[in-house]
């Protein structure tokens, strides 16, 4: 699983990153808010660990801007600001969990695993997602183009939403499985291939120019043709 850690205390960041890597996670670390927001928008992560006291953009600004940009990645705020108002500000701003420093690593690990077990990520007020010649409404799972409309199954809809929110990015197979079926799923990869086949048929049904490309040995990519 890929985790982004945005923490300006480099010693703490290195220590936590090292422990998480020992647990089998892949860690990308940065030390200021603007850089962290850039990473969140450019690369698909399974989880973000976000400090509040950051240079250039503080953690609350990063959090709110990420949600405004429809970045649905689960975010765990890890900060020394632990008053009730601080926790409420973080959670109401879109954080999925809020943890106060100092902390026990075992608790942090447990919270991370809890967040990663959730197949459905951050829910926002977006009514539809538009890309290229299609529009998708997550609530009704309706996929539309200028010519036709069809309704996707629940699993198809979750998978389509991941692709539409990460256009042009190569999404590893394991990432797709964890985002749609959950971290601890025992679903076989062949099941993912079947749903990719279903989505390709759906795109053809609405006569979209979008295509889901197979990246051999890695995963899939949603191609957008201008």
C-alpha positions in Angstrom: 0.0 0.0 0.0 1.2 3.5 -0.9 1.2 6.1 1.9 2.1 9.8 1.5 3.4 11.4 4.7 3.4 15.2 4.9 5.4 16.2 8.0 7.9 19.0 8.5 9.7 17.4 11.4 12.1 15.4 9.3 13.4 13.3 12.2 9.9 12.2 13.1 9.0 11.7 9.5 12.1 9.5 8.9 11.4 7.5 12.0 7.7 6.8 11.2 8.5 6.1 7.5 11.1 3.6 8.5 8.7 1.8 10.9 5.9 1.7 8.3 8.2 0.4 5.6 9.1 -2.4 8.0 5.4 -3.2 8.1 5.4 -3.5 4.3 4.1 -0.1 3.3 5.6 2.1 0.6 6.2 5.6 1.8 6.5 8.9 0.0 7.6 11.7 2.3 7.6 15.5 1.9 7.9 18.4 4.4 5.7 21.3 3.3 2.0 21.8 2.5 2.3 22.9 -1.1 4.5 20.0 -2.1 2.2 17.6 -0.3 -0.9 18.9 -2.1 1.0 18.5 -5.4 1.8 14.9 -4.6 -1.8 14.2 -3.7 -3.0 15.5 -7.0 -0.4 13.9 -9.2 -0.1 10.4 -7.8 -2.7 7.9 -6.5 -2.1 7.1 -2.8 -4.0 4.7 -0.5 -3.6 7.0 2.5 -2.2 10.4 3.5 -0.7 11.2 6.9 -0.9 14.9 7.3 0.6 17.3 9.9 -1.2 20.6 10.7 1.8 22.9 11.4 3.4 23.0 7.9 5.3 25.7 6.0 3.8 27.3 2.9 0.3 25.8 3.5 -0.8 24.5 6.8 -2.5 21.1 7.2 -6.1 22.4 7.3 -5.5 24.4 4.1 -4.1 21.4 2.4 -7.0 19.3 3.7 -9.7 21.7 2.5 -8.0 22.3 -0.9 -7.6 18.5 -1.5 -11.3 18.0 -0.8 -12.2 20.9 -3.0 -10.2 19.3 -5.8 -12.2 16.1 -5.3 -9.2 14.2 -3.9 -10.9 11.3 -2.1 -7.9 9.6 -0.6 -8.3 8.9 3.2 -6.5 11.4 5.3 -5.2 10.9 8.8 -4.2 14.1 10.6 -1.2 13.6 12.9 -0.5 16.7 15.0 0.4 18.2 18.3 -2.8 20.3 18.3 -5.1 18.2 20.4 -7.8 20.5 21.8 -11.4 19.6 21.1 -11.7 22.6 18.7 -8.6 21.5 16.9 -9.9 18.0 16.4 -13.3 19.2 15.3 -11.7 21.6 12.8 -9.7 18.7 11.2 -12.6 16.2 11.1 -15.1 18.8 9.9 -12.6 19.9 7.2 -12.6 16.4 5.7 -10.1 14.4 7.7 -11.0 10.7 8.1 -9.2 10.4 11.4 -7.3 12.7 13.8 -4.4 11.6 16.0 -2.5 13.7 18.6 1.3 13.7 19.1 3.0 12.2 21.0 1.5 8.8 20.0 2.2 5.1 20.2 3.3 3.7 16.9 1.1 0.6 17.5 -2.0 2.8 17.7 -1.0 4.7 14.5 -0.5 1.4 12.7 -3.9 0.2 13.9 -5.6 3.4 12.7 -3.9 3.2 9.3 -5.1 -0.4 8.8 -8.6 0.5 9.9 -8.8 3.3 7.3 -7.3 1.1 4.6 -9.9 -1.6 5.2 -12.6 0.8 4.0 -13.5 0.2 0.4 -15.5 3.4 0.2 -13.4 6.5 0.6 -14.2 10.1 1.4 -17.7 11.0 0.5 -18.2 14.6 -0.7 -21.1 16.6 -2.2 -20.0 16.2 -5.8 -23.0 15.4 -8.0 -21.1 14.3 -11.1 -17.7 13.8 -12.5 -17.0 14.9 -16.1 -14.1 13.8 -18.3 -13.7 14.0 -22.0 -17.1 13.2 -23.6 -18.6 11.5 -20.5 -20.3 12.4 -17.3 -20.7 10.1 -14.3 -23.0 10.5 -11.3 -21.7 8.3 -8.4 -24.9 8.5 -6.4 -27.0 6.9 -9.2 -24.1 5.2 -11.0 -25.2 6.8 -14.3 -22.7 7.1 -17.1 -23.6 9.5 -19.9 -22.2 10.8 -23.1 -23.7 13.3 -25.6 -25.5 10.4 -27.3 -26.4 7.7 -24.7 -26.8 6.9 -21.0 -26.4 3.6 -19.1 -26.5 2.6 -15.4 -23.5 0.7 -13.9 -23.6 -1.9 -11.2 -22.3 -0.9 -7.8 -18.9 -2.4 -8.3 -18.6 -1.1 -11.8 -19.5 2.4 -10.5 -16.8 2.3 -7.8 -14.2 1.2 -10.3 -15.3 3.8 -12.9 -15.0 6.5 -10.3 -11.4 5.6 -9.4 -10.5 5.8 -13.1 -12.3 9.1 -13.7 -10.6 10.7 -10.7 -7.1 9.5 -11.9 -7.2 10.1 -15.7 -4.0 9.3 -17.6 -2.4 7.6 -14.5 -1.3 4.0 -14.5 -3.2 2.4 -11.6 -1.6 -0.8 -10.3 -3.9 -3.8 -10.0 -3.4 -4.1 -6.2 -4.4 -0.4 -5.8 -7.6 -0.9 -7.8 -8.4 -4.0 -5.7 -7.9 -2.2 -2.4 -9.8 0.9 -3.5 -12.9 -1.0 -4.7 -12.9 -4.3 -2.8 -11.0 -3.2 0.4 -7.5 -3.8 1.7 -8.0 -7.3 3.1 -10.0 -8.6 0.2 -9.4 -12.2 -1.0 -10.9 -11.4 -4.4 -8.8 -12.9 -7.2 -7.2 -10.6 -9.8 -9.2 -12.3 -12.5 -12.3 -10.7 -11.0 -10.8 -7.3 -11.6 -10.1 -8.2 -15.2 -13.8 -9.2 -15.6 -14.9 -5.8 -14.3 -12.4 -4.0 -16.6 -14.0 -5.9 -19.5 -17.5 -4.8 -18.2 -16.4 -1.1 -18.1 -14.9 -1.2 -21.5 -18.3 -2.5 -22.8 -20.1 0.3 -20.9 -17.9 3.0 -22.5 -18.7 1.5 -25.9 -22.4 1.4 -25.1 -22.4 5.2 -24.5 -20.1 5.7 -27.6 -17.3 7.3 -25.5 -13.8 8.0 -26.9 -12.4 7.1 -23.4 -10.5 3.9 -23.3 -9.1 1.7 -20.5 -5.7 0.6 -21.6 -3.9 -2.4 -20.2 -0.4 -1.6 -18.9 1.2 -5.0 -19.1 2.6 -6.3 -15.8 1.4 -3.3 -13.8 -2.3 -2.4 -14.1 -4.6 -0.2 -16.1 -4.8 3.4 -17.4 -7.8 5.5 -18.5 -6.8 7.2 -21.8 -8.4 10.5 -22.7 -8.5 11.4 -26.4 -8.9 15.0 -27.3 
